[in-house]
Amino acid sequence: METLPVWAQKKALIRSGFQAITGKPAVKTIAPPKGKTTAQLIAEAQAFINTHGRRPKAMIYANGQRLTLPQLTDEQRKEVQLGQAISNHFSRAAKRGIAVEFNPELSALQELVQAHPNIQASFLEGSTDPIEVLNRTKAFIQEHGVRPRATIYAANVHYKLADEMTPAEREEVCLGHSIQYILAQAAKQGTTQTPSIQELTQLWNNYSHIRQTAKPRDLLVQLQEYIRVHGRHPRSIITKHGQVVPTHELTPRQYEEASLARKISHILTQARQNPQLAQEPEIAQLASLWKRPAFPTPQEILLELQDWVAAHQGNRPRLNIYRNGIRVTVKNMTPQEYKEYQLGSRLQHLLDAGVSDPELRNKLWEIHELPTGSISGRNRK
């Protein structure tokens, strides 16, 4: 048998004492229910669900902020009042000690609202994991260039309800609500310093929810700078050992690289579909700079490797380059070092991916067995 809480035990003792003195059972007085009856709430909730396909919300948000009563439309105000009335009805029943499972009307109301969740509740029930939401947010931003919206308006005026949204819009709003929920919970629980929460907060703060097309001039400058630093074009798809690296596994630098490449590809696709846009000088410059040389064939890579070995005293190009015992990052490589690194990377890539031609494969492995050396010919282990 379940033990009553201390306050309930005290009340039981008082009632039993009263009965022992007076000979009459103590009467538990229950205040009459405030507001609408359960039957009225069931009828109004059912009518709302028939119209909107979901239960009414007790709170409505816009751009991450809860709307106050004066900010609500008449329709939103009626929804919030109904949502709050249902919530308060269950709270009062709990305070009066009425168990929902033993009250037919309350059970019917509970089943009705639980069977028709609103957008936020339906998503949050199974998607409150910060890592999962972070990965989905990164993928969304990489694809769209903006953060997901938690509220969508039709013609920037009318607040869209769930049944008015497209499936893609519902998915976006659910993700936006989930981000807000996770960040709010982190602030409440004092876990804002965890890496996933910090990264999610940074994405939410740094990216706008407003969908804006990247300006050709900005993309041109970014592409020129990227090529200057790295000696190559940014990749829209990044692979490792022949496998595409998922968005959530990209490093911050790889993520920025792929995002830049996709923005450029997107605007150039728009230009191909719009001749007038393609004639803009900055678009033309961007298209010209974006034309990358075709990736060399395995046979061409072999010829490059053989030329390298002949020019560097029988040494193969290094995949890892060091200065003073410290490994040099791609960003800090000289053009000569980058060329050596690129050739070494291509050799490793061919061996990892596999070459079907046995003669070509054997020649590549022969080069791989050679010692490595710096540009000056000094051997390194």
N, C-alpha and C positions, 0 to 999 in steps of 0.2 A: 504493500500500500504506500502511495506517495506521501511523504512528510510535508505537512503544511509549512509555509514560511512563518517566521517568528511573529510577524504582525497578525497573521491569521490565527495562530495559536492563542495569542493574547485576547483576540476578539471572542474566540470560542470559550475561553475561561470566563470572560465577563458575562457572556450569554448564559453559560451553565450556572454561574453564581446568581444571576438575576432570577433564573427559573427556580433555584433552590430556595430563595428567600420568599418569592411571591407565589410560587406554585403555578405560574403561567409561563409559557414559552416566550422567549424574547422574539420580537417581530423585527425583521430586517426591512427597513423602509427603503424603497427604490424611487428616486426622483423620476418623474415622467420624462420620456425622451424629448430632447430639444429638437426643433426643426422638423424635417419631414420624416414620415414613417418609413420603415424598411420597404414596404410595398410600393410607396411612391418613388423611392429611389430606384427600385428595380425597374419600374415602368419608364422612368426618365432615362436611366442608363441604357436600357434596351432600345429606346427611341434614338438615342445618340449613336449607339453602335450600328443600328440599321442605316443611319445616314453616312457615318464616317468609317465604318469598318474597324473601329478600335474604341477602347474605353476613353473617357474624358481625362484630360490632364489636370492635375491640381496646381501645376506650375508651368509657365510657358517662357521659353528663353529666345533671345535674339542676339546673335553675334556673341554668344557666351555669357550674356547678362540676363538675369531674370527680369521679366517685364513687370513693372508695378501696375497697380490697378488703373491709373489714368492713361497708361500707355497701351492698354488692351483695347481691341475693337469690341463692339457690342457682342459679336459672336464669340470672341475669345473670352470675354468676361463671363458669359453664360457657361462656357465650358469649364473654366476655372472654378466657378461657384459650385457647379455640380461635382467636379472632381474633389474639391475640398469637403463638400457635404458628405460624400461617400467615405472619404478618409476619416473625417471626424465621427461618423456614425460607428465605424468599427472601433475607434479609440474609446468612445463613451461606453460601448458594450463591454470592452475589456475592463474598463474601470469599475463597471457595475458587477463584474464577475460573471458575465454571460458568456458561455463557451459557444463559439460559432458552430462547432460540429453538432451541438445538441439543439440548435435553433434553426428550424427549416428555412425561415425567410432569410436569415443572415447567411446561411449556407448557399442559398440560391443566388444571393447578391455577390458573394465571394466567388462562386464558380463562374458567374457571368463576367465579372471584370478580369478574372485571371485568364479566361479563355479568349479575351480580346485585348491583349497588351498594346500599349502605345509603342511608338518607334523606339524610344530610348530603352524602355524596360525589356522589349523583346530582344534587343541586341545585347544589353548588358548582362542578361542572365547567363550567357555562356561565353562572353568575350571581355573579361575584365583583367586579363593577363597583360601586364605592361609590355612584355617582350613581344607578344603577338601583335598588340596594337601598334607598337613602335614600328615593327616590320611592315605592317600594312600601311602605316602613314608614310613611311619612306617610299614605298612602292607607288603610292598615290601621288606624292609630290613629284617623284621622278617622271611619272607619266603625264601629269597635268601642269606642273610648274607652280601650283598653288596648294595650300592646305585644304583639307576637306571642310565643307561648310556644315554647321550644325543647324542652320535655318536657311530655307530657300524661299525666295519670293517670286511670284509671277509678275512680270513687267515691273519689278522692283517696288511693287506696291502691296499686292495681296500675299499674305502669308500662306504658303502651300501646306495643305494637310497631307497625310499619308496617302490617301486614295487619289490625290491629284499628282503625285510624283511618279516619275518613271522608275523602273527597277534600279537603274544606275544612280538616280538621285536619292532613292531610299537607302541604298548601300552607303552613299557618301554621307548622308545625314546621320546614319547609325554610327559610322566611324567618328564623325565629329562629336557626337554626343558621348561616345565611349572615351575619347581623349579628355573631354571636359570632366567626366566622372573620375577617371583615373588620377588626373592632376588634383582634383578637389580632395579625393581620398588621401593622396600623398601628403597634401598640405595639412589635413586633419590628423594624420597618423605620424607626422614628422619624418617621412621617408623621402623628402624631396632631393636628398643628396645621393640617392642611388643612381648608378650610371644610366640605366634605362629611363628613369624619370627625368634626369637632367637632359638627356638627348631629346626626349619627347617634348619637354618644355622649350628647348631651344628651337626645335622645328616649328612648334606652335607660335612662338614669338617672332621668328625670323621670316616666316612666309605669310603672305597675305591670303585671305580667303577670296579676294577679288581676282577674277580671271582676266589677266592681261596678257596680250601677245608680246613676247620679247621683241625689243626694238632691234632692227637689223644692224644699226650702228654699234650697239652694245655687244651684240654677238660677234661682230667683225673684230672689235677690239679684243674681246676675250679669246677668240680663236687665234689671232695674231700673237697674243701674249703666250698662249698655251704652246704654240709651235716654237716660239722663241726659247721657252724654258725647256721643253721636252724634246724638241727636234722631230716631232711627229704630230699627226692629227689625233684628237681625242677619239676614243672608241665608244660606240653606243652599246655594244655588247662585249663584256669582258669574260675571257675564258681562262681556265687553269687546268693544265694537263688535258686539254681537249674538251673540257666540260664547261658549260656556261655557268658563271658564278651567280647565284640568286641575289636579288637586290639586298636582302637583309644580311648577306654575308660580305657585301662590299665594304672596303675601308672608306673612311670619309673622303679621301682623295680620289678613290675609284668612283665613288658615288657622284662627286662633282664632275668628274670626267665624263661619265655616262650621261649625266643630266645635260651638260653643255652640248654633247654630240646629238642628243635627241632634240633639243631645242632648235639646233641648226637644221637638222633633217626636216623638222616640222615646218619651219618657215620657208625652206626651199621647196618643199612639196606644195605649199600654198602658192608659191611663185610660179611653179610649173602649171598650176591650174588657173592662174590669173595672169595673162600676158602683160597687163598694165603694171602689176606689181613687180614682175620680172624685169621690167625696164628701169626700175629705180637703181641709181648708181651703186648704192651700198649693197643692194641685193645682188647685183651683178658681180661686185668685188667678192662678196661672201661666197657666191657660187663658184667663182674662179679659184678662190683659195681652198675651197672645200674639195675640189677634184683631187683625190689622192691617187698616187700611182698604184697599179695593180700589185697585189702581193706576189712576190717571186715564186716560181715553181720550185719543187725540191731539187731539180737538176740545176737551176740557176743558183740556188743557195749553195749547192756543192761547189760550183765553179767559184763563187765568192770566197768560200772557205779555203779552197785550194790556193787561190791567189793570196789570201791572208797568211796562210802557213808559209808560203814561199817567201813572202815579204818580211816575215818575223822569225827567221832562224828556226823554222820547224815547230813553232809554238802555235797552239790553237787559241782563238779569242776567248777572253775570260767572260764568264757569266756574272761573277761577283768581282767588283773592282774595289781595291783598298788604297787608302793614302794614310801613311803613318799608323798602320794597324787598324784604321777605322774604315768600315765599309762606306763607300760613296753612294748616296742616293741618286736616283735618276735625275732629279731636279738639279743636283749640284755637279753633274758630269760635264766635262768639256765635250765639244762636238766629236773629237777623236775618240774619247772614252765611250761616248754614247754609241758611236758606230760599232766599236768593238763589242760592247754589251749587247747591242741589237743582233749582231751576227751570232754571238754566243747563245743568245736566247732562241734564235731560229734553229740552230743546231739542236738544242735541247728539246725544243717543241717537236721537231721532226722525229726524234728518237722516242719521245713520250707517246706521240700519236701513232707511230708505226708507219713504215714505208713498205709498200707491197713489192717493189722491185728489189730482189735479193742483192743484185750487184751494187745498186745505189745504196742500199742499207748497209752493206759491208764497208763501203768507202766512207760513209758517214761515221760508222763506229771506229774505223781506223783513225779518223781525225779526232774523234772524242777521246781516244786513248793517248793522244799526244799531250805533252806537258803544256801548262798555260804560261803565258809570259806577258809582261807589260808592253806598251807600245815601243819602248826603247829596247825590248828584247830581254830584259832581266827576268829570269824565271821566278815563279812563285808557286808555292805548294797549294 
